[in-house]
Amino acid sequence: YFLTAQNILDGNGPSVDGHNDSNGWHPLWLAVNLLVFSLFDEATDTPVHVSLLVGAAADSLSAVVLFLVISKFLNTRAAMAGGGFHALNSMPIMQSVNGLETGLAALLIALSWALSVALVSRPRFTMAALWGGMFGLCFLSRTDTALILLPLGVFVLLHLPSERRWALVILGGLIAFLVTAPWFVINTLEFGS
């Protein structure tokens, strides 16, 4: 990600080596790295450290999201256990500072789960739009999150009130499609995939 971001900023396109274009990256994390690398001098390691800090902060925030959602439905003790387990688990800690999209993806998965629960609790069109937008961003943070988003979507579909179920899910799906469509169009036009 770091080399690809720097190559884009240097005008060499989305490339690791500066010569061959690649789409082997997740677009939202690359966008974060582009922003970070555009703010600092490339002669220093500062953008690398800031990107690692962003990943760690995103992963830490996912523990907060877990705490907030669990506390709403269970109790503070259970919420402390759930959020604390994630916050103190060495695997997410190590993965959030490896320079990859893991911390951002963890946060957006947690937010997608939180909005899924919120939509089922408060089935409104604005909530469905937020839900769909978050699903789209989550997918762009790491495309294989679709394997998590699909069951979450089925959960929402099965638990919404029947009279508004399809309208809310279709709205959310449309928003998710609109958020992700540019990525699919660019990949199709530039890489044929």
C-alpha positions as CSV (number, residue, x, y, z in Angstrom):
1,Y,0.0,0.0,0.0
2,F,2.8,2.4,0.9
3,L,4.6,2.0,-2.4
4,T,1.4,2.0,-4.4
5,A,0.2,5.3,-2.7
6,Q,3.6,6.9,-3.3
7,N,3.6,5.8,-7.0
8,I,0.1,7.2,-7.6
9,L,1.2,10.5,-6.0
10,D,4.3,10.5,-8.1
11,G,2.2,10.1,-11.3
12,N,3.1,6.5,-11.9
13,G,-0.4,5.0,-11.5
14,P,-1.5,2.3,-9.2
15,S,1.7,0.3,-9.2
16,V,4.0,-1.3,-6.7
17,D,7.0,-1.1,-8.9
18,G,6.2,2.2,-10.7
19,H,5.8,0.5,-14.1
20,N,3.0,-2.1,-14.0
21,D,-0.5,-1.1,-13.0
22,S,-2.2,-3.4,-10.4
23,N,-5.6,-3.6,-8.8
24,G,-4.3,-5.9,-6.0
25,W,-5.3,-3.5,-3.2
26,H,-8.5,-2.6,-1.4
27,P,-9.6,0.8,-2.4
28,L,-10.7,2.4,0.8
29,W,-7.4,1.6,2.6
30,L,-5.4,2.8,-0.4
31,A,-7.5,6.1,-0.3
32,V,-6.5,6.5,3.4
33,N,-2.8,5.9,2.5
34,L,-3.1,8.4,-0.4
35,L,-4.4,11.0,2.0
36,V,-1.7,10.3,4.6
37,F,1.2,10.2,2.0
38,S,0.0,13.4,0.4
39,L,0.3,15.3,3.7
40,F,4.0,14.4,4.4
41,D,7.4,14.5,2.8
42,E,8.1,11.2,1.1
43,A,11.8,11.4,2.2
44,T,10.7,10.5,5.8
45,D,9.0,7.5,7.4
46,T,6.3,9.8,8.9
47,P,3.5,8.7,6.4
48,V,4.2,5.0,7.2
49,H,4.0,5.6,10.9
50,V,0.8,7.7,10.5
51,S,-0.8,5.0,8.4
52,L,0.0,2.4,11.0
53,L,-1.4,4.7,13.7
54,V,-4.6,5.1,11.6
55,G,-4.9,1.3,11.4
56,A,-4.4,0.9,15.1
57,A,-6.9,3.6,16.0
58,A,-9.5,2.1,13.7
59,D,-9.1,-1.3,15.3
60,S,-9.3,0.3,18.8
61,L,-12.5,2.0,17.8
62,S,-14.0,-1.3,16.8
63,A,-13.7,-2.4,20.5
64,V,-15.7,0.7,21.4
65,V,-18.4,-0.1,18.9
66,L,-18.6,-3.7,20.2
67,F,-19.0,-2.3,23.8
68,L,-21.7,0.2,22.8
69,V,-23.8,-2.4,20.9
70,I,-23.5,-5.1,23.5
71,S,-24.3,-2.7,26.3
72,K,-27.5,-1.7,24.6
73,F,-28.8,-5.2,24.4
74,L,-27.2,-6.9,27.4
75,N,-25.4,-5.1,30.3
76,T,-22.3,-3.2,31.0
77,R,-20.5,-6.3,32.3
78,A,-21.1,-8.2,29.1
79,A,-20.2,-5.2,27.1
80,M,-16.9,-4.8,28.9
81,A,-16.1,-8.5,28.3
82,G,-16.9,-8.3,24.6
83,G,-15.2,-5.0,23.9
84,G,-12.3,-5.9,26.2
85,F,-11.8,-9.2,24.6
86,H,-11.3,-7.5,21.2
87,A,-9.2,-4.7,22.6
88,L,-6.8,-7.1,24.4
89,N,-6.7,-9.9,21.8
90,S,-3.2,-10.0,20.4
91,M,-4.3,-11.1,16.9
92,P,-6.3,-8.0,16.0
93,I,-3.6,-5.8,17.7
94,M,-0.8,-7.3,15.6
95,Q,-2.9,-7.2,12.4
96,S,-3.9,-3.6,12.9
97,V,-0.3,-2.4,12.7
98,N,0.9,-4.6,9.8
99,G,0.3,-1.8,7.2
100,L,-2.7,-3.6,5.6
101,E,-6.4,-2.8,5.7
102,T,-7.2,-5.0,8.7
103,G,-7.8,-2.3,11.3
104,L,-10.1,-0.3,9.0
105,A,-11.9,-3.4,7.9
106,A,-12.5,-4.5,11.5
107,L,-14.0,-1.1,12.4
108,L,-16.3,-1.1,9.3
109,I,-17.4,-4.7,10.0
110,A,-18.2,-3.6,13.6
111,L,-20.1,-0.6,12.3
112,S,-21.9,-2.7,9.7
113,W,-23.0,-5.0,12.5
114,A,-24.1,-2.1,14.7
115,L,-26.1,-0.6,11.9
116,S,-27.7,-3.9,11.1
117,V,-28.9,-4.2,14.7
118,A,-30.0,-0.6,14.7
119,L,-32.0,-1.1,11.4
120,V,-33.8,-4.1,12.9
121,S,-34.5,-2.1,16.0
122,R,-35.5,1.1,14.2
123,P,-36.7,0.2,10.7
124,R,-36.6,3.6,9.0
125,F,-35.5,4.6,5.5
126,T,-32.7,6.9,6.8
127,M,-31.3,4.0,8.8
128,A,-31.5,1.7,5.8
129,A,-29.6,4.2,3.7
130,L,-26.9,4.5,6.4
131,W,-26.8,0.7,6.6
132,G,-26.3,0.3,2.9
133,G,-23.7,3.0,2.8
134,M,-21.7,1.3,5.6
135,F,-22.0,-2.0,3.8
136,G,-20.6,-0.4,0.7
137,L,-17.7,1.2,2.6
138,C,-17.0,-2.1,4.4
139,F,-16.8,-3.9,1.1
140,L,-14.4,-1.2,-0.2
141,S,-12.2,-1.5,2.9
142,R,-11.7,-5.2,2.2
143,T,-13.6,-6.9,-0.6
144,D,-13.7,-10.3,1.1
145,T,-15.9,-8.8,3.9
146,A,-18.7,-9.7,1.5
147,L,-18.5,-13.1,3.2
148,I,-19.5,-11.4,6.4
149,L,-21.9,-8.8,5.0
150,L,-24.0,-11.4,3.2
151,P,-25.1,-13.2,6.4
152,L,-25.6,-9.8,8.1
153,G,-27.9,-8.8,5.2
154,V,-29.8,-12.0,5.5
155,F,-30.1,-11.4,9.3
156,V,-31.6,-8.0,8.6
157,L,-33.9,-9.3,5.9
158,L,-35.3,-12.0,8.3
159,H,-35.8,-9.7,11.3
160,L,-37.3,-6.6,9.7
161,P,-41.1,-6.1,10.0
162,S,-42.7,-7.8,7.0
163,E,-44.6,-4.7,5.8
164,R,-41.4,-2.7,5.2
165,R,-38.8,-5.5,4.8
166,W,-38.2,-5.4,1.1
167,A,-38.3,-1.7,0.7
168,L,-35.7,-1.1,3.4
169,V,-33.4,-3.9,2.1
170,I,-33.7,-2.8,-1.5
171,L,-32.9,0.8,-0.5
172,G,-29.9,-0.4,1.5
173,G,-28.7,-2.6,-1.3
174,L,-29.1,0.3,-3.8
175,I,-27.0,2.6,-1.6
176,A,-24.3,-0.1,-1.2
177,F,-24.3,-0.6,-5.0
178,L,-23.9,3.2,-5.6
179,V,-21.0,3.3,-3.1
180,T,-19.2,0.4,-4.7
181,A,-20.1,0.9,-8.3
182,P,-17.2,3.2,-9.2
183,W,-14.7,0.5,-8.0
184,F,-16.3,-2.1,-10.2
185,V,-16.4,0.3,-13.2
186,I,-12.8,1.3,-12.8
187,N,-11.7,-2.3,-12.5
188,T,-13.7,-3.3,-15.5
189,L,-12.4,-0.5,-17.7
190,E,-8.7,-0.6,-16.5
191,F,-8.1,-4.3,-15.8
192,G,-11.0,-6.1,-17.5
193,S,-12.0,-7.7,-14.2
